[in-house]
Structures are given as C-alpha cells and as structure tokens.
Amino acid sequence: MEIKYLKKLKNNKTINGRTIDGVSESEIKNVENRFGIKFPLAFKEYLYFAGDSSGGLRLADGNGSLAVLIKDDVRKKLEKSMQEFQIPLKRPFWVFSEKDGFQQFFFIYLDENSENPPVWFTTYGEEEDEPNVIIQLSDTFSQFIDDLIARSILFVQRGY
C-alpha cells in the first residue's frame, strides 16, 4: 500500500517495546464488503499498520483490533451500549478503539467525503444521568495519529 497520510506511523512501528501490527489490504476490503462501507484512505493506512494491534499507542484500554470489532457479539455490545448510555450517533460511523464495553470510544464518521476525516470520541455527560457526549478530537485522522504517537512516546519517556 502506498502511504499518503500516516508516514509517521510507518516510521514508528514500535513504541514502549510494543509493536503495532496491521492487517492486509484484502482483509480491509473484506470488511468493507461485509458491511457495505468504504473506509477513508487515512483510516485504511491505519488498519494496514495497526489494525490488528495498536501496540504502544495510547488508545482506549478495550478492544481495538479489527478482527474483534467486526464480531457479531461485539457489534451487539456496541448497539446495547449506545442505547444504554444514550449515545447520539445518527450518521454512519466506525469505532476503532473502545473502553469499558463501548461506554467510551474513538470513531470516525464514514460520510465525511474525505480521505482524511476528523476523529471523534464519545464520553460520559457531566451528570450521572446525562447522555454521553460527542467530542471532536482532531481535524484529520492523520493529525490525531501523529499527535497520538508523540504523546505515546512522551508517556514512555516520562512514565505518565
């Protein structure tokens, strides 16, 4: 795969002694076909490098592997969590890392019409009974990953 956006990820395959591990282009295409979707190019590059394991990248502590996130029972957990926590997602999206059984997760919208879309995060509302809120974390996926690499390396250096 020719890399257009995630060159920094290509050059940082090991962080904190943990190696990122990707999936093949054919695996990515199979997922797109199965779900009737098309991933943005920058996200495909991420999957190619880190779709099986994000290694030492400081993402959510739960599931982030493409093979896990496409399982039917995992998708059902996502749907259940969205209802339980009143997560207001009405547009097509894809979760790429989750925490606490999808109570919080990183995602991209699939209808941005961009090769390099923004990254979003859903987290708890301010009050216990409030629905989860959606926060835009970056203007582009590549910016999010580049910043994540820098923070992950800094975390290793500082230990926090």
Beta strands, then each sheet from edge to edge (+ up, - down):
strand 1: 14-15
strand 2: 18-19
strand 3: 93-99
strand 4: 104-109
strand 5: 119-123
strand 6: 133-138
sheet 1: 1+ 2-
sheet 2: 3+ 4- 5+ 6-
end
